[in-house]
């Protein structure tokens, strides 16, 4: 496991960071996003989607649990499990997502699916600070996520 921390001082910085990070995504990546409501998780997803050239802008998926955005190059699955417990997440189609080599999975409030997905994942914890500042604590678990952590750290500089 590798770890790092990145600072963001505004919504715009978080969007830009996500946009630069998106360049490292090829498909097959899993990213867990944690943090309190308003910490920037969905903003980060919006930045990734925009940089990938996806036409729709992601919104909170809390009420639909999962939204799919796609173009000819990739499929972005935005999962938001805010209201669910582990036993309530079956039949969301994780197996199909994992079989798609173009799929990028960004999961907010991911704990209910932690044991259903492969171990190789990047975890991002959005920690609110004073004002609009936040720290994004990163942990990678595997070869693919190690590369994503490195790409995100480079994107922050």
N, C-alpha and C positions, 0 to 999 in steps of 0.2 A: 504494500500500500504506500502510495505517495501522497503527500499533503502540501498545501500552499494556501495563501490568503491573498485576496485582491481587494482593493478599496474601490468603491464607486461613490461619487459625490453628488450624483443627480440622476434623474430618469434618463436624460440624454446620454450620459456616460454609460449607463447600463445598456441602453439600446445600441450604442456604438460598439461596446465590448462584445455584445452578442453577435452583432453583424460581422465583426472581425473573426470571432470564434467559428461562425458558420462556415467559413472557408475551409476549415479542417474536417468538416463532416462529409463523409462519403456514402453513408448508409450502413446500417448495422450497429449504430451506436445507441446506448441507453444512458440517459442523464436523469438523475433524481434531483428535484428542486424542493428544498424545504425552507421554511421560514414563516413568520407570522403574516397574517393578511396585510397587504400593503407593502411588503418588503421588496418587491420587484421581480417576483418569480414570473408572472405573466408578461411583464414588460420585457424580460429576457427572452421569453418565447417569441414575442412579437418581433424582436430584433433579429432573431434567428430566421424566422419565417420571411421577413422582408429581404434579408440578405440572400436567401435561397431562391428569391424570385417568385414566391408563392403569392397568388393574387389576393386571397382573403387574408385579413389580418386577424390573428387569433384573439379571442376574448376568453375570459374565464370559462373553463369547461365544467365548473362545479355542478351545474344543473343537468348537463348532458353526459357527464363523466369522461367522455372521450370525443375528440374531434379530429378528423383527418383532413389534411391539406396536401395537395399533390400537384406536381407538374410532370413533365416527361423525364425529369432527372431524379426526382426523389419523392418520397411520401413521408410527411411529418405527422406523427401521432402525438397530439397534445392530450395528456391524461390528467385529470384532476380528481383525486379521490378524497377530497376534504371531508365528506360526510360519511364515508364508508369504513367498515371494519373488515378484517381479513376474510371472514366467511361470506362477505357480500360481493366479492369481486369476480366471481366466476362468470363465464359466458361473455366476457368482453372481447374475446378474439385474440388473446396474447399469442397463441400458437401461430396464427396466420401472420401477425406482425413480425414475429421472430424468424419466420421462414422467408420473408421478403428482404432480399439483400439491399434494397433501396430504402428500407424503413429506418427512420430516425425517431426514437421514442424519447419524448420529454415528459416526465411524470412529476406533477406537483402532488404533495402529500402522499408519497409513494409507499409508505410503510405497509399498507395492506397487500401490496403485490411483491414485496421484497423477495419472498421465497418462491415466487412463480417465474421470475426472470433469471437469466444467466447471471453468474457472479460478476462478470466483467461489466462494470458500470462506473460512471463518474457521479459523485454526489456533490451537490452544491448547497451549502447552508447559507441563506441570506440572513445576516444579523444586523438589525437596525442599530444605528448610532444616533448621534445628535442631528437634528434637522433632516436633511435629505441624504446624509451619509449612511453608508452601509459597508460592512465587510462581507465578502463572499468567501467562505471557508470551503476549500476543495479537498476531496479525497478520491483517489482512483483505486480501482480494484481490478487489475488485469492489464494486459498489453494494450488493448484498444483504448481503454480509459486513461492509461498512463500517457499515451500520445495526445489525447484530448486535453488532459491537465496541462501538459507542456504547451500546447497550442493556445490555451486560454491565458496562461501566464505570459506568453509572447504577445498576445493580443492586448494585454493590459499595459504593456510598455510602449 
